Amino acid sequence: MTKQMLTAMAAGIALMAAVPAIAQQGGSTVTTATVQGPILSFSVSQEVRSRPDQATVGAGVTTTAPTAVEAMRANAAAMDKLIAAAKARGIKAEDIQTSGINLSPQYDYSNRSDGQPPRFLGYQVSNSVRATTPKIDDIGPLLDALVAAGGTNVDGPWFGMKDPDAQLVGARGAAIKEAEAKAADYARLAGYRGAELVAIGEGSFGGPQPPMPMVRLQAMDAGSAKATPVEPGQVANTLTLSFQYRLVR
């Protein structure tokens, strides 16, 4: 046997010794993870519910005029009153945001069976803003003030938390304890001694509740009716942690 052949054989043996994590068993490949123990993956969620500390309401006005310019001007004047009413209720300028402006021509399609084109009526402008406030107890009076100022389209309120993540501080510890118990239970049921944490990841889902049905309010005499009742209830924030454990003998 030549020196070159002996060198090649030694190199081959060294390579086999360097990769013991991969072996062929009945046509299947066994990896390091399988040799050391199977990987268990699952998620744990913790929900935290609490009284909201902020709310957002939407309000807008719709105006119609013969020309687009006139419709926009009339709408701007009406919106100025609406925004002034929101500020008068203590809403800061940075907490008031325009959410949509729409300008469109209006036509009358009735009684057009004679083949004539629809009759042009003018232009309609819709403009709306959203206002956010920490004064939860003031939402009812705020809605009434917006309607009294000329608001014709009112929607909300949407309740939420200024700092949703602050709700989840205690939930993280609870989620980890639940995961440890679940992994230990899986290990026991599968005949393993225990489970070692390999990886953990966080994904939280929360924030304002889904929008409530649109509310249509009629202007009321402030002295003849009480404020619109609004119940904030509670908002939920959910923490979801994903875990990977290795089962060990």
Residue pairs with C-beta under 8 A, 6 or more apart in sequence:
21 31
21 32
21 35
22 29
22 30
22 31
22 32
23 29
23 30
24 30
33 39
33 246
36 246
36 248
37 192
37 246
37 247
37 248
37 249
38 190
38 246
38 247
39 198
39 244
39 245
39 246
39 247
40 183
40 186
40 187
40 195
40 243
40 244
40 245
40 246
40 247
41 242
41 243
41 244
41 245
42 179
42 182
42 183
42 242
42 243
43 240
43 241
43 242
43 243
44 175
44 178
44 179
44 182
44 240
44 241
44 243
45 175
45 238
45 239
45 240
45 241
46 168
46 171
46 172
46 174
46 175
46 178
46 238
46 239
47 171
47 236
47 237
47 238
47 239
48 167
48 168
48 170
48 171
48 236
48 237
48 238
48 239
49 234
49 235
49 236
49 237
50 161
50 167
50 234
50 235
50 237
51 136
51 232
51 233
51 234
51 235
52 136
52 159
52 160
52 161
52 232
52 233
52 234
52 235
53 134
53 136
53 161
53 162
54 132
54 133
54 134
54 136
54 159
54 160
54 161
54 162
55 132
55 133
55 136
55 139
55 156
55 157
55 158
55 159
55 160
55 232
56 130
56 131
56 132
56 133
56 156
56 157
56 158
56 160
56 208
57 130
57 131
57 139
57 142
57 143
57 146
57 154
57 155
57 156
57 157
57 158
58 99
58 128
58 129
58 130
58 131
58 153
58 154
58 155
58 156
59 82
59 86
59 128
59 129
59 131
59 143
59 146
59 147
59 151
59 153
59 154
59 155
60 79
60 82
60 99
60 100
60 126
60 127
60 128
60 129
60 151
60 152
60 153
60 154
61 75
61 78
61 79
61 82
61 126
61 127
61 128
61 150
61 151
61 152
61 153
62 75
62 124
62 125
62 126
62 127
62 152
62 153
63 71
63 74
63 75
63 78
63 124
63 125
64 71
64 106
64 121
64 122
64 123
64 124
64 125
65 71
65 73
65 74
65 122
65 123
66 122
66 123
67 122
67 123
68 103
68 123
70 123
71 103
71 122
71 123
71 124
71 125
72 103
72 125
74 125
75 125
75 126
75 127
76 127
78 127
78 150
79 127
79 129
81 149
81 150
82 129
82 146
82 149
82 150
82 151
83 96
83 129
84 149
85 145
85 146
85 148
85 149
85 151
86 96
86 129
86 131
86 142
86 145
86 146
87 93
87 96
88 145
89 133
89 138
89 141
89 142
89 145
90 133
90 135
90 138
91 131
91 132
91 133
91 142
95 131
95 132
95 133
96 129
96 130
96 131
97 129
97 130
97 131
98 127
98 128
98 129
99 128
99 129
99 130
100 126
100 127
100 128
101 125
101 126
101 127
101 128
102 125
102 126
102 127
103 123
103 124
103 125
104 123
104 124
105 120
105 122
105 123
105 124
106 120
106 121
106 122
106 123
106 124
107 118
107 119
107 120
107 121
108 118
108 119
108 120
108 121
109 118
112 118
112 119
126 153
128 153
130 156
131 142
133 139
133 142
134 162
135 142
136 159
136 232
139 157
139 230
139 232
140 227
140 228
140 229
140 230
141 227
141 228
143 154
143 157
143 215
143 217
143 228
143 230
144 217
144 220
144 222
144 227
144 228
146 154
147 154
147 217
147 218
147 219
147 220
148 219
148 220
148 222
150 219
151 217
153 214
153 216
154 214
154 215
154 216
154 217
155 211
155 212
155 214
155 215
156 211
156 212
156 215
157 212
157 230
158 208
158 209
158 211
158 212
159 208
159 209
159 232
159 233
159 235
160 207
160 208
160 209
160 235
161 167
161 206
161 207
161 235
161 237
164 204
164 206
164 207
164 237
165 204
167 206
167 237
168 204
168 237
168 239
171 239
172 202
172 239
172 241
175 239
175 241
176 200
176 241
179 200
179 241
179 243
179 245
183 195
183 197
183 243
183 245
184 194
184 195
186 195
186 245
186 247
187 193
187 194
187 195
187 245
187 247
187 248
190 247
192 247
192 248
192 249
193 248
193 249
194 247
194 248
195 245
195 246
195 247
195 248
196 245
196 246
196 248
197 243
197 244
197 245
198 244
198 245
198 246
199 242
199 243
199 244
200 241
200 242
200 243
200 244
201 241
201 242
202 239
202 240
202 241
202 242
203 240
203 241
203 242
204 237
204 238
204 239
204 240
205 238
205 240
206 235
206 236
206 237
206 238
207 237
208 235
209 235
209 236
217 228
